[in-house]
Amino acid sequence: MTLHSSGADESASPDPARMHRPDPDMVRDILEYVADRLLEPEVPLDGLADRSHLTSAIDGLITEDGRDFREVLAVYRDELAPTVLSADSPRMFSFIPSAPTKASLLFDMVVSAASLQGISWCEAAGAVMAENQALRTLADLAGLPESSGGVFVSGGSAANLSALVVARDTMRRRRATAGLPDVPLRVVVSDQAHSSIANSLGITMMSALIVPTTGTSGVLTGEAVRVAVGSDPDPSDICAVVATSGTTNAGIIDDIAGLGQVAREHGWWFHVDGAYGGAGILVPSLRHRYAGIEQADSLVMDPHKWWFAPFDCAALLYREPWLAAAVHTQNASYLDVIHGDSADLNPSDLAHHLTRRARGLPLWFSLAVNGIGAYRDAVAHGLDLASYAAERLRERADCELVREPDLSIVLFRRQGWTEEDYAQWSTRLLQEQRAFVTSSRWRGEVVGRLVFLHPATTRQMVDEAIDALD
């Protein structure tokens, strides 16, 4: 070990703060790159990658002494970025796209540049206040009571898991109070429910009472649940029912009002998964399909989907947030200080997390800047595009709709096509940078799937994808 005397060369001493000194050149160049991206009239789809080429491009990039930031930025810009599919492209018609507003993207930079966390009122009162205003806006649109509250988590999977943990433990406490045994619990779900519901049940050691849906509607109804429960040998172990307001595969809106009624009759927790389709409540012509959503004990809507915020962000709302806090609050001696004021719930108390970034602030900023009316128009545009695409497909003799779209997802079959044909359709359109499309399955059959979300998507772009079915 080398010892440095007071007379030693100071330049040879360790410099532990060297990573944290402001670098004006790096700030300028990266902000310029970001500005160029934000000012592009249409971001490219990108997404074509060769694994061996990427391996070569980044080989040896991380070293003991580091590299010039310009070299690393160039590798990202020229080699890595073009291989990442742009979920915010207006030509992204697969999975569930993202279309963050410019305001939300810019404010996400503010959150990142300041490393803003949103754990508690003690540490982040301003961030928590703003996030809660955004959550209150969503709750009011859904018709939830003034006492409701929630938190922004990473995505629908985390939100569904957190809500179902509360459903389970709330029923456990109720059973214990009534002197009933602690038994494994079940949750009523549709066969069209999101895959995260099944994962959540596995994690929470619960099981599913799956109620199959029939025909092309795929809607889970209150009456179907009554029939399933009526024929169940012992439904006393059921603790919750899950309704979906916009399934991610087909955009199906369940019978929310009917399911909520059944939940109240049995004393079950009523969870509504609106991760994708919850934003449909904004559109007056569609609002009747969401009747009953105000009955939810927990409700999920993902801003990084149809609420036009950046990844990753899901809004988890509770009718009675104190029930969630009773389950999720983490207690430790070093955390006593953040629980000093019992009048306010911390974001960290309402889901299975502690540390969290203030991921709801980009939505808050964008809602305040753009106004709810702009969101309403943008969601309505996606519905219009789905209707247009459905009409175009009806006009083709070689295509037929699998079902009439409820929201902005269109399922269809191309007569005579195999899974390989759909894959070739996808590859061809992506290579030409005209669209990114993928197939899916409906009742076991491989079908085509188009999802419309971006307000800048045009009918011409839709035409290009559908005309490529020739």
N, C-alpha and C positions, 0 to 999 in steps of 0.2 A: 504494500500500500504506500502511495506517495503522500508525504506530509508537506503542506505548503506553509512556509514561514511567512512572517509579516512582510518580509522583503521579496517574496516570490513574485514572479510575473503574474499579475492579476488576469491576463488574457488566458492563462492556462487553467483558471479556476472553473468549476462547473457553473453553468448558467441555467438554473432550473426554470427561470421565467421566460426563456427565449421563445417558447411557443405562444406566449400570451401578449407579446408586444404588438401593437397595431402595425400593420403593414399596408400603407396607403395604396401601393401598387396592386396588391392582391385584392383589396376591397374594391378598387376601381374596376379591375378586369372581371371579377366575378359578377359584380353588379351590372356591368355592361353585357355580359353573357345572359344574365337573367332578364335584363331589359329587352334584349333582342328576342328572346323567347316570348316574353309577354306581349310584344308588339307585332308578332307575326300574325298576318291576317288569318292563316289557317295552319295550325301545327301539323307536321307530317305524322303519318301513322307509324313509320319506322317498323322495327320488329323483326327484320331478317338478320339471322345470326349464324355464325359458324364457330362452333365451340373451340376448335383448334386454333383458329385465328385469334379469338379472344384470349385464349391461354397465352399465346405468344405476345399479345399486345400488353398484357399486364405482368408478364414474367419479370421478376426481379425489381418491381417498382417500389416495393417497401424495403428500405435499407436502414442501416444503423444511423446514418447521418442525415437522411432525408434528401429530397430533391427540390429543385426549383418549382414553385407552384405552377408556373406557366407550362412546364412539361407535363405535370400531372393533370392539369386542367385540359390540356390538348388531348391527352389519352382519353379522358372522359368524353369530351366534346366530339372527337373524331372516331373513336372506336367503341365506346360503351353506350353512349346515349342513343345512337342509331339502332341499337339492338333491343331497346326497351319499348314495347308497344305503348303508344301514347293513349292512355285511357281517356284523355280529354280531347282527342281528335273528333271532329264532327263526323268522321267516317268510321268511327268505332261502333260497330253494331253487334258486338258479342259480349258475353258475360253480362255484367251490369256496368255500363260505362260510367265515367265521371266527367263533369263539366264545370269545374270550379270557376266562379266569377273572377274577373281580374282583381276586384277589391279583396276577395278572400285570399287569393294567392299572395297579394302584396302584404296583407296583414299576417299571413302565415310566416312571412319573412321577419316581421317584427317579433312575433312570438319566438322564432328560432334565434334571431340575432341577440335577443335579450335573455335567452334560455328561460323563458317564463314558465314557471311551474304553477300548478293550480291544486295543491294538496289540501290547504286549509285556509280558513279565515285569518288565522294568526299570521300566516306567511304571505298570503296572496289575496288580500281582501278585495282589491280593485278587480283583479282577474275573475275572482269568484262572483262578484257582483255582476259583471258584464255577462259571464257565462249564464248565470241564473236568469238574467233578463232574456237571453235568447231561448233558454229552456221554457220560461214563462210564456213566451210568444207561441212556441210549439204547443204547449199545454192548452193555452186558450183556444187555439185553432181546433184542437181535438175536443174541446169542451170539458176538459178535466177540471175538477174543483180548484178553488184558490189555494187550498191546503196542499195541493200536489207539488212535487218537486223532483229533482233528479240530478243527473250527472252525465257528462260526455265521456264515453269510453272509446276504445280503439276501433270497434266494429260491431256488427250485429251478433257475431258469435259470442263475444265477451258480454254483450248486453243481455242476450238470451240466457246465458249461463248465470249471470248475476241475478237476474229476475227469478229464475227457476229455483235457485238456492233459497231465495226469500220465500217463495211459495212453499217449498218443502219445510223449512224451519218454522214458518208460521203455522202450518198444519201440525207439526210435531208438538209445538207448544200448546196448541188448542187441544190436541188429544191428551197430552199430559195433564192439563187442567181438568179434563173430563174424566180422568182416571182410566183412559184407554191405553192399550199396550203400544209401544213404539214398534211399528211394523214397516217393512219396505213399502214405499208409496208409489203410486202410478200417476201418469199425466195423460189426459185424452188429447190425441193429436190426429191430424189428417195424414193420409198417405202422400199428400203433396207438400207437407211441411218442410221447411229448410233443413238441410243436413245438420246444421249446428244444433237443432233441437235434439236430435238423436244423440249427438256427441255430449250435449249438456246432461242428458238423462244418464248416460253412462258414467260421467264424472261424478254426478250427484248420487249415484247408486239408486236411481229410480228407474222404472220401466214404463213403457208406453202402452196405452190402450189405443191401438191404431184403428181408426174408423175409416174404412175404405170409401172413396168417392166413386161415383159411377159416371159413365158417359163422358161426353166432351166437356161438361161444365167443370168438373173437378172441384166443385164447391163443397166445403164441409158445412153442413146445416145443423141447426139446433135439433131438428127432428131426428136426423140420423144419429146424433149423439144420444138422444133419449132412447132410441131403439137399441143401440149398442149397450148402453148402461142397463137397460131393462132386461137384456138377455145375459148380462154378466153374472156369474155365480155370487160374487161378493164385491160390490162396488165401493164398500166402505173405506178402501185404501186409496181412493182417488183423491188427489189434492188440488188438481188444477186442470184447466182446459186451455189449449193454445189455438187462437184464431190467427189467420194470416191475411193481412190486407195488402195483397200483391205478392204472390209467390214468385220466386226468382226464376223459375223455369218457364212459367207460362203467364205470369201476371194475374193470377186468379185472386179475386177478393171473396173471402168466405162470408158466410151469413153471420156477421159480427153481432148484430142485435139478438139473433136467436141463440147464439152461443153464450152471449152474456147473460141472457135470461136463464139458461140451463145452469150456468155457474152460480147464479144467485140462488136458485132453487135448492142446490145441493151444498151451498156454502163453500164452493171451490174458489181458488184463486183464478182470476181471468187475465190471461196474458195475451196481448196482441202484438204479433210480429209484423211491423210495418216497415222493416228495414229498407226495402226497395220502394214499395208502393204507397207508404204513408203520406207522401206529399200530394197524393191525389185529393186529399181533403181541401186543397186550395181551390179546386175547380168547381164552380157552382153546379154545373151540369152533372157532375159525378158525386157530389157530396152525399146524396141519398144512399149510395152504396156503402158509406162509412157509418151509417146510423148504428148507434150502439157502442161506438168506439169510446164514448165518454164514460162507459161502464168499466173500462179496463182498470185492473189493479196495477198493471204494469204495461207500458207501451214503448216500443222501440221504433225509432226512425233514424236512418243513417244520413246525416248531412253530406257525407262524401258520395252519396248517390244522387237522389233527385232534389236535394236541397242545395246543390251547387257549391259545395265546400271542398277543400283539398283532403286527400287522404292524411291520416286516418281519423275518422270521427263518426261516432254513433251516439245519438241522444237516447238515454234511458230515463223514462219518466215513471214515477210511482204515484198512485193515488194517495197513499199514506207513506211518505218517505221515512217516517220514524220506524216503521216495520223493517225497512231495509237497513237502517242504521243499527237496529238491534241485532242484525245478523252479521253485517259486514264491518262494523267498527273494529279497528285493531287497537289493542291496548298494550302499552309498554311504558316503562318509566320515563323514557325520553320523549314520549308522545303526550304525557300528561298536559303539557302546556297548550297543545292545540285543542284539547277538549275542555279547556277552562270555562268556556261560555256555552252552556247547554242550550241557549236560545237558538243557536244556528247550527245546522248540520254542515259538516265539511264534505266536499266532494269525495274525499278519501273514505268516507263512511258509507257510501251508497253503492259500492260495487266491489268486486274481488281484486282490489288494487290498493296501493298506498301512494307510491310515487306516480305522478302523472303530469304531463305537460298541459298547459291551458289550451287544449285543442279546440275548445268551443269558441275562442275569440275570433278566428277568421269568419265563422258564420255570423257571429254577433256584429262584426264590423260591416260585413256585406249586407245584412238585413237592414242595418241602420242607414247605410249609404244608398242602397237601391230601392228599399221599400218593398213591402209584401206584394204589391201589385205587379212588380217586375217578376217576382217568383211565380205568381199565378199565371202570367202570360207565358213564361218559359215552360212550365209544366204542361200547360194546355197545348203548346207547340208539339211536344212529344206525343201527346194523344192524337193530334191531327196527323202527324206523320204515320203513326200506326194505322189509322183509318185509311190513309192514302195507300200505304203499302198493301193492306188487305184488299182494297179495291183493285189494285194493279194485279195482284195474284189471282183474284177471281176472274179477271179478264183472260187469263191464260188458260188454254185448254189442257196444258200439261201440268198444271198446279192446282192444288186445292188447300183451303184453310183447314187446319186441324180443329180449330175452335175460333169463334169470334173473339177478338182481343178485348179484354176488360180495361187494360191500361196501355202501355207502350211496347208490349212484347207481342210479336206475331210468330206463331208456329204454323208451319205449312209443310206439305209434302210435294216433292217433285216426282211426278209419275215415272216409274221405272228406274229411279236412282237408288244406288246402294250407298253405304257409308263412304266408300272410296270416292264416289262421284261428288258427294258433298265436300269431302276433303279437298278434292281437286278444285272445286269452285272457290273454296276458301283460299287455297294457295295462289290461284291465279289472280284473284282480286287483290291480295296482299302484295304480291310481286309487282303489280301495276300501281300499287298505292292508291287504289280507288275505294277500297273498303276492307274492313276486317270482319269476317263473318265466320261462324262456326255452326256445326250441327248440334242437335241435342237428341233426347229421347222422350217420347210420349207413349205411355202404356207399353213400353218395351220396343217401340218402333223408332228407328232413326228418322229424324225429321229436320227440316231447315228451321232456323230460328233467327229472327231479327229483333234487335232491341234499339229503341230510339229514345234518346235522352238529351242530346246536346241541342241547345237552341239555335246554333248556327248550321245544323244539318239542313240541307235543302232537298226539295223533291227530286231535283236532278241527281243528287247523290244516291237517293233511294232507287231511282230508275236504273242507275248504273249497276247496282247490286242485283236487281231483279232481272235486268236484261241479260246479265251474265249467266242466267239459268238456261239459256239456249243450248 
